[in-house]
Amino acid sequence: MNAMTRALAAAALGLLLGGAAGCSKSNTAKPAAGAPPVAVEVMTVTGADLLDGIEVTGTLAPKFEAEVKTEIPGLVKELYVTEWVRVRKGQPLARIGLAEAEAQVKRGEANVESAKAAVLEAQVAANRSEREKLRALKLKGAGLATQQAVDDALSEGEASRARVEAAKAQARASEGELSQSRARLAKGLVRSPIDGVVSSREVNLGSLTSDAAAGKPIFRIVDNRVMNLTFTIPSSQMAAVKLGQPVQFTSDGAPGKNFTGKVMFINPSVTEADRSLKVIAEVPNVPEQLKGGLFAKGKIVTGSRSGVIQVPRGTLSALDLEKHTGSLFVVQSGVARRREVGIGAISGELVEIASGLKPGEQLVSRGGFNIKDGDKVTAAKASVK
């Protein structure tokens, strides 16, 4: 081997040794550090009391309201109330001009007075006849009067009594006619049939009203102190509904407030079109925060349970309402673990966890979409549910 060959061999050996040393240094280096923990919000799982029920939506209406019409036609002569004022039962609202009825009342009053005078006159005549009868009987007993005179006195007494009864009957008839005339005249005074508030007034002074059969209402009175909440439920749930069950609901018309009513009416038949059942709940409304026509959303309370775990719907993923399953993340020793859970009743944005989660565990409430099973996490904010 000449000098050139030995030099090339030495260079090749050096390169091999250098590569081996580099590989040895690479194999003994420390691994790179892992990904930093993901910031999430967590909540401590706790049990609470849960009201079981049937979710419902419905419309509110006053339990008591009245459309006021006039019983007889005529011109409006006086108005005593305007819209949105509170009235009492029997309070005058308006007066309809009835000149003919007023004349009939005056004529009837005169007839009654005349009939009373006729009764007095007949009574005086009857008293006179009674005295004549007694005198004739005394004279007959003394032999100074004939039997014919006695019979005539007796007949005149009976006739006088009959005239008194006829006069009294005529007086009663006159009083009856006067009562009818006064009743007709009283119909001209329109009164409120219930306590409440005037929600609308459809007439002005000088308006011509029609009778109740053909005319439209001239006033509408509503009493909002008791409301009816009307809603429908599927026929499949009607077995769970009973009279007297509480109904809890909210309304956009009174944000942030909860209201409670009671089931008062259950329709004895279902609607054929959709097999739904109509239910009416009575709602106390003092002070009058609720108004007719408002929309309400709530539930019929059918029972209650304690120690029930509920979590926000947003904490669940892969939610399957038919299979009643879902998944969520719990935090164990700073590590997120995906867990399959069974779900129960859903109430608004809260979902009951029937299985797979225990009180005291830490649940990822926000930020779960950024993590996967096994990721390290750090609690950015702890909130208690």
C-alpha positions in Angstrom: 0.0 0.0 0.0 1.6 3.3 -1.1 1.4 6.6 0.8 -1.6 7.9 -1.2 -3.7 4.8 -0.4 -2.9 5.0 3.3 -3.9 8.7 3.4 -7.3 8.0 1.8 -8.0 5.1 4.2 -7.1 7.3 7.2 -9.5 10.1 5.9 -12.4 7.6 5.5 -11.8 6.2 9.0 -11.9 9.7 10.4 -15.2 10.4 8.8 -16.7 7.2 10.1 -15.5 7.9 13.7 -16.9 11.5 13.5 -20.3 10.3 12.4 -20.4 7.7 15.2 -19.6 10.3 17.8 -22.3 12.6 16.4 -24.9 9.8 16.7 -23.8 9.1 20.2 -24.3 12.8 21.3 -27.8 12.9 19.6 -29.0 9.8 21.4 -28.1 11.1 24.8 -29.8 14.6 24.4 -32.9 15.4 26.6 -36.4 15.3 24.9 -38.1 18.6 24.0 -40.5 20.0 26.6 -44.4 19.2 26.2 -47.2 21.7 25.2 -48.2 24.2 27.8 -51.4 23.6 29.8 -54.6 25.0 28.2 -56.5 27.6 30.2 -60.2 26.6 30.8 -63.0 27.5 33.2 -64.1 24.8 35.6 -67.1 24.4 38.0 -67.6 22.1 40.9 -70.4 19.6 40.4 -73.1 19.8 43.1 -76.5 18.2 43.6 -79.6 20.4 43.9 -83.4 20.1 44.2 -85.1 19.6 40.8 -88.7 20.2 39.9 -90.0 17.6 37.4 -92.6 18.9 35.0 -94.0 19.4 31.5 -92.6 22.3 29.5 -95.4 24.6 28.2 -95.9 27.8 26.4 -99.1 29.8 26.3 -100.9 33.1 26.3 -102.2 35.2 29.2 -105.7 36.7 29.3 -107.8 38.3 32.0 -110.0 35.8 33.8 -112.8 38.4 34.1 -113.6 40.8 31.3 -116.8 42.3 29.9 -117.9 43.9 26.7 -120.5 46.5 27.6 -123.4 47.1 25.2 -126.5 49.3 25.5 -129.8 47.4 25.9 -131.8 50.0 24.0 -130.8 52.4 21.1 -130.4 56.1 21.6 -128.1 59.1 21.7 -125.3 59.3 24.2 -126.2 62.3 26.4 -123.5 62.0 29.1 -120.1 60.2 29.5 -118.7 59.6 33.0 -115.4 57.7 32.3 -112.6 57.7 29.8 -110.2 55.0 28.9 -107.7 53.4 31.3 -109.5 54.4 34.5 -110.5 52.0 37.2 -114.2 51.4 37.8 -116.3 49.5 40.3 -119.2 47.1 39.6 -122.4 49.2 39.2 -120.6 52.4 38.5 -122.2 54.6 35.8 -120.3 54.8 32.5 -122.6 56.7 30.3 -126.2 57.8 29.9 -128.4 57.3 26.8 -131.1 59.9 26.2 -134.6 58.3 26.4 -137.2 61.1 26.2 -140.0 58.7 25.4 -139.2 56.5 28.4 -139.1 59.6 30.6 -142.6 60.6 29.4 -143.9 57.1 30.0 -142.5 57.2 33.6 -144.3 60.5 34.3 -147.5 59.2 32.8 -147.2 56.0 34.8 -146.6 58.0 38.1 -149.9 59.9 37.4 -151.8 56.7 36.7 -150.6 55.2 40.0 -151.7 58.3 42.0 -155.1 58.1 40.3 -155.4 54.4 41.0 -154.6 55.0 44.7 -157.2 57.7 44.9 -159.8 55.3 43.4 -158.9 52.7 46.0 -159.5 55.2 48.8 -162.8 56.2 47.3 -163.9 52.6 47.0 -162.8 51.9 50.6 -164.9 54.9 51.8 -167.9 53.5 50.0 -167.4 50.1 51.4 -167.2 51.5 54.9 -170.5 53.3 54.3 -172.1 50.1 53.1 -170.9 48.3 56.2 -172.5 50.8 58.4 -175.8 50.6 56.4 -175.8 46.9 56.8 -175.4 47.0 60.6 -178.1 49.6 60.8 -180.5 47.5 58.7 -179.8 44.5 60.9 -180.6 46.5 64.1 -183.8 47.8 62.6 -184.9 44.4 61.5 -184.3 43.1 65.0 -186.5 45.9 66.4 -189.2 45.2 63.8 -188.7 48.5 62.0 -187.2 47.2 58.8 -188.2 44.5 56.3 -186.1 41.5 55.2 -185.9 43.1 51.8 -184.1 46.1 53.3 -181.7 43.9 55.1 -180.9 41.9 51.9 -180.3 45.1 49.9 -177.9 46.3 52.6 -176.0 43.0 52.5 -175.8 43.0 48.7 -174.5 46.6 48.7 -171.8 45.7 51.2 -170.6 42.8 49.0 -170.6 45.0 45.9 -168.6 47.7 47.8 -166.0 45.2 48.8 -165.7 44.0 45.2 -165.2 47.5 44.0 -162.4 47.9 46.6 -160.7 44.8 45.3 -161.1 46.0 41.7 -159.6 49.4 42.6 -156.7 47.7 44.3 -156.1 45.5 41.2 -156.1 48.6 39.0 -153.6 50.2 41.3 -151.3 47.2 41.1 -151.5 47.2 37.4 -150.6 50.9 37.3 -147.7 50.3 39.6 -146.5 47.4 37.3 -146.6 49.6 34.2 -144.7 52.3 36.1 -142.1 49.8 37.1 -141.7 48.7 33.5 -141.3 52.3 32.4 -138.7 53.0 35.1 -136.8 49.8 34.1 -136.7 50.9 30.5 -135.6 54.4 31.6 -132.9 52.8 33.8 -131.5 51.0 30.8 -130.4 54.3 29.5 -127.8 54.5 32.4 -125.0 52.2 31.3 -123.2 50.7 34.3 -120.0 48.6 34.7 -120.9 44.9 35.2 -117.6 44.1 37.0 -114.7 45.7 38.8 -111.9 46.5 36.5 -110.2 49.0 34.2 -111.8 50.6 31.1 -109.6 49.2 28.3 -111.5 50.8 25.5 -114.3 53.3 24.9 -116.0 53.3 21.5 -118.5 56.2 21.8 -118.5 60.0 22.3 -121.1 62.5 23.2 -123.8 62.4 20.6 -123.0 59.0 19.3 -126.0 56.8 18.3 -126.0 53.4 19.9 -127.7 50.3 18.8 -129.4 47.6 20.9 -127.4 44.8 22.4 -128.4 42.3 19.8 -127.1 44.3 16.8 -124.7 46.8 18.2 -121.0 46.6 18.9 -119.6 47.1 22.5 -119.3 50.7 23.6 -117.0 49.9 26.5 -114.6 47.0 27.4 -113.8 46.4 31.0 -110.9 44.1 32.1 -109.9 42.9 35.5 -106.3 41.9 35.5 -106.1 40.8 39.2 -106.6 37.2 38.1 -105.2 35.9 34.8 -105.8 32.8 32.8 -102.8 31.1 31.3 -104.0 28.9 28.4 -101.7 26.4 26.7 -101.8 22.9 25.1 -99.8 19.8 25.9 -99.4 16.6 23.8 -101.9 13.9 24.5 -99.0 11.6 25.4 -98.4 13.7 28.5 -101.9 14.3 29.6 -101.9 11.5 32.2 -99.3 13.5 34.3 -101.5 16.6 34.5 -103.9 17.0 37.4 -106.1 19.8 38.7 -104.4 21.9 41.3 -100.8 21.3 40.1 -98.6 24.4 40.2 -97.4 26.1 37.0 -94.2 28.1 37.1 -93.5 30.5 34.2 -91.8 33.7 33.0 -92.9 36.3 30.5 -91.1 38.8 28.4 -93.5 41.4 29.6 -92.0 41.2 33.1 -88.3 40.2 32.5 -86.5 38.7 35.5 -89.6 37.8 37.4 -91.1 34.3 38.1 -94.8 33.7 38.4 -96.8 30.8 39.7 -100.3 29.7 38.9 -102.5 26.6 39.4 -104.1 24.2 36.9 -107.8 25.0 37.1 -109.3 23.5 33.9 -108.4 20.5 31.8 -110.3 20.0 28.5 -112.3 16.7 28.6 -111.4 16.1 25.0 -108.3 16.5 22.8 -108.0 18.5 19.6 -108.4 16.1 16.6 -106.1 18.0 14.4 -102.9 17.5 16.4 -104.1 15.4 19.4 -103.3 18.2 21.9 -105.0 18.9 25.1 -106.0 22.4 26.2 -105.2 23.3 29.8 -106.0 26.6 31.7 -104.1 27.7 34.8 -105.3 30.5 37.1 -102.6 33.1 38.0 -103.0 35.6 40.9 -101.8 39.0 39.5 -101.7 41.5 42.4 -99.9 43.9 41.8 -101.0 43.8 38.1 -97.6 43.1 36.5 -99.0 40.8 33.8 -101.3 42.0 31.0 -103.7 40.2 28.7 -102.0 39.0 25.4 -98.6 38.4 26.9 -96.7 35.3 25.9 -95.5 33.0 28.8 -93.1 30.1 29.0 -92.7 27.6 31.9 -93.7 24.2 33.2 -96.4 22.3 35.0 -94.7 21.0 38.1 -95.5 17.3 38.4 -93.0 16.4 41.2 -89.7 17.1 42.8 -86.3 15.3 43.5 -83.3 16.2 45.6 -79.6 15.8 44.9 -80.0 16.0 41.1 -76.9 17.1 39.1 -77.6 19.6 36.4 -75.0 21.2 34.1 -75.2 23.9 31.4 -76.0 22.5 28.0 -72.9 24.2 26.5 -70.6 21.9 28.6 -71.9 18.8 26.7 -70.8 17.6 23.3 -72.1 14.7 21.2 -75.5 15.2 22.8 -78.0 12.5 21.6 -81.5 13.2 22.9 -82.9 10.0 21.6 -80.2 7.8 23.2 -80.0 10.2 26.3 -76.2 10.3 26.1 -73.5 12.9 25.8 -69.9 13.6 26.7 -68.0 16.2 28.7 -64.6 16.9 30.2 -63.7 16.5 33.9 -60.4 17.7 35.4 -58.4 15.2 37.3 -55.0 16.2 38.7 -54.7 19.0 36.1 -55.5 16.7 33.2 -58.7 16.9 31.1 -60.5 13.6 30.8 -63.4 13.0 28.4 -66.3 11.2 30.0 -69.5 9.7 28.5 -72.6 10.5 30.6 -76.2 9.6 30.6 -78.7 12.5 30.5 -82.1 13.0 32.0 -84.6 15.8 32.0 -83.7 19.1 30.1 -84.9 22.3 31.6 -84.1 25.3 29.4 -80.3 25.5 29.3 -79.8 23.0 32.1 -79.4 19.3 31.5 -79.7 16.6 34.1 -76.8 14.2 34.4 -78.4 10.8 35.3 -75.1 8.9 35.3 -71.4 9.3 34.8 -70.8 12.3 37.1 -70.6 12.7 40.8 -70.8 15.7 43.1 -67.5 17.3 44.0 -65.9 16.6 40.6 -64.4 19.4 38.5 -66.2 20.0 35.2 -64.8 22.0 32.3 -67.5 24.7 31.9 -65.8 26.8 29.2 -63.0 26.1 26.8 -63.8 22.5 26.2 -63.6 22.9 22.5 -59.9 23.7 22.8 -58.9 20.5 24.5 -58.8 16.8 23.9 -58.7 13.8 26.2 -55.4 13.8 28.2 -54.5 17.5 27.7 -53.1 19.3 30.6 -55.3 22.2 31.7 -55.2 25.1 34.2 -58.2 26.6 35.7 -58.5 30.2 34.6 -61.6 30.9 36.7 -63.5 28.6 39.1 -67.2 29.0 39.5 -69.6 27.0 41.6 -72.9 25.6 40.3 
